[in-house]
Amino acid sequence: MQNTNNGITDLQILIQSMEPVLNEGVYVFVTLENVDTIPRSLTIAEFKEAEGTTLVLRQEDAERFNLTFTFVAAWITLNVHSALEAVGLTAAFATELGKYHISCNVWAGYYHDHIFVDIKDGQKALEVLEAMRF
């Protein structure tokens, strides 16, 4: 059965409505061949690749399981229901963040886009995204 609650596709409306929120905590990316020992209740995101499965976790959880990580991130959620088929939103905010030398790793959930930036850039990224709305 197809879901009819597909979200917003209009780029201008998406940008004006995106309401970025800086989530509390510090997050890390890890990659594992076998994720069976990691409780799914601890994972924020997961993506399977040929080389291994990438997990996003709170830093303290990764440390508790002695997992190796190199990227320490802040997590920003765009509180607008963007359609998965929407065109241009990721390009728009990635370009704007790039003007400030802020790299972003984007994960699209069904309802929202989630942006992971270097932990040192979290507050600045939030400010840049807020300014885009106006």
C-alpha positions as CSV (number, residue, x, y, z in Angstrom):
1,M,0.0,0.0,0.0
2,Q,1.4,3.4,-1.0
3,N,1.6,6.1,1.7
4,T,-0.1,9.4,0.5
5,N,1.6,11.5,3.2
6,N,4.7,12.3,1.0
7,G,5.8,15.6,2.3
8,I,6.6,19.0,0.7
9,T,8.4,19.2,-2.7
10,D,8.4,22.9,-3.3
11,L,12.0,24.2,-2.7
12,Q,11.0,27.7,-1.5
13,I,8.5,26.3,1.0
14,L,11.0,23.7,2.2
15,I,13.7,26.3,2.8
16,Q,11.3,28.8,4.5
17,S,9.8,26.0,6.7
18,M,12.9,23.9,7.6
19,E,13.2,24.9,11.3
20,P,16.7,23.5,12.0
21,V,17.2,22.1,15.5
22,L,20.5,21.3,17.0
23,N,20.0,18.0,18.9
24,E,21.7,17.6,22.2
25,G,24.7,15.3,22.4
26,V,27.8,14.3,20.5
27,Y,27.6,11.8,17.7
28,V,30.1,9.6,15.9
29,F,30.2,7.5,12.8
30,V,31.5,3.9,13.1
31,T,31.7,1.1,10.6
32,L,31.4,-2.6,11.5
33,E,31.3,-5.9,9.7
34,N,29.0,-7.4,12.3
35,V,26.5,-5.1,14.1
36,D,24.8,-7.9,16.1
37,T,26.5,-6.8,19.3
38,I,25.2,-3.2,19.1
39,P,21.6,-2.8,20.6
40,R,19.5,-1.0,17.9
41,S,18.0,1.1,20.7
42,L,21.4,2.9,20.7
43,T,21.7,3.6,17.0
44,I,20.6,6.9,15.4
45,A,21.2,5.7,11.8
46,E,22.5,2.7,9.9
47,F,23.6,2.2,6.3
48,K,24.8,-1.1,4.8
49,E,27.7,-0.9,2.4
50,A,29.8,-3.6,0.8
51,E,32.7,-2.8,3.1
52,G,30.7,-2.8,6.3
53,T,27.7,-1.2,8.1
54,T,28.0,2.4,9.1
55,L,26.3,3.3,12.3
56,V,25.7,6.7,13.9
57,L,25.7,6.6,17.7
58,R,26.2,8.9,20.6
59,Q,29.9,9.1,21.3
60,E,29.5,7.8,24.9
61,D,27.7,4.6,23.5
62,A,30.5,4.1,20.9
63,E,33.1,4.4,23.7
64,R,31.2,2.0,26.0
65,F,31.4,-0.6,23.2
66,N,35.1,0.2,22.5
67,L,34.2,1.2,18.9
68,T,36.7,3.1,16.7
69,F,35.6,6.4,15.3
70,T,37.2,9.4,13.6
71,F,34.3,11.8,12.9
72,V,32.8,13.5,15.9
73,A,29.6,15.4,15.0
74,A,26.8,17.6,16.0
75,W,23.4,16.5,14.7
76,I,20.9,19.0,13.2
77,T,17.3,18.0,12.3
78,L,15.3,20.0,9.8
79,N,11.8,20.0,11.2
80,V,10.0,20.1,7.9
81,H,8.4,17.1,6.3
82,S,10.4,17.1,3.1
83,A,9.4,14.6,0.4
84,L,12.0,12.1,-0.5
85,E,11.6,13.1,-4.1
86,A,12.0,16.8,-3.4
87,V,14.7,18.4,-5.6
88,G,17.2,21.0,-4.4
89,L,17.0,21.1,-0.7
90,T,20.2,19.2,0.1
91,A,22.1,21.2,-2.6
92,A,20.8,24.5,-1.2
93,F,21.9,23.9,2.4
94,A,25.1,22.1,1.4
95,T,26.1,25.0,-0.8
96,E,25.3,27.6,1.9
97,L,27.2,25.6,4.6
98,G,30.1,25.2,2.2
99,K,30.4,29.0,1.9
100,Y,31.4,28.9,5.6
101,H,33.7,25.9,5.1
102,I,31.3,23.6,6.9
103,S,31.1,20.0,5.6
104,C,27.9,18.2,6.1
105,N,26.8,14.5,6.0
106,V,23.2,14.2,5.2
107,W,20.8,11.4,6.0
108,A,17.2,11.6,4.8
109,G,14.6,10.0,7.0
110,Y,11.1,9.5,5.8
111,Y,9.9,12.7,7.5
112,H,13.0,14.9,8.0
113,D,16.5,15.6,6.7
114,H,19.3,15.1,9.3
115,I,22.6,16.9,8.9
116,F,25.8,15.9,10.7
117,V,28.5,18.5,10.9
118,D,31.9,18.5,12.7
119,I,31.2,19.1,16.4
120,K,33.1,22.4,16.3
121,D,30.7,23.7,13.6
122,G,27.4,22.8,15.2
123,Q,26.3,26.2,16.4
124,K,27.5,28.0,13.3
125,A,25.8,25.5,11.0
126,L,22.5,26.1,12.9
127,E,22.9,29.9,12.5
128,V,23.6,29.5,8.8
129,L,20.6,27.3,8.3
130,E,18.3,29.7,10.3
131,A,19.5,32.6,8.1
132,M,18.6,30.7,5.0
133,R,15.0,30.7,6.0
134,F,14.8,34.5,5.6
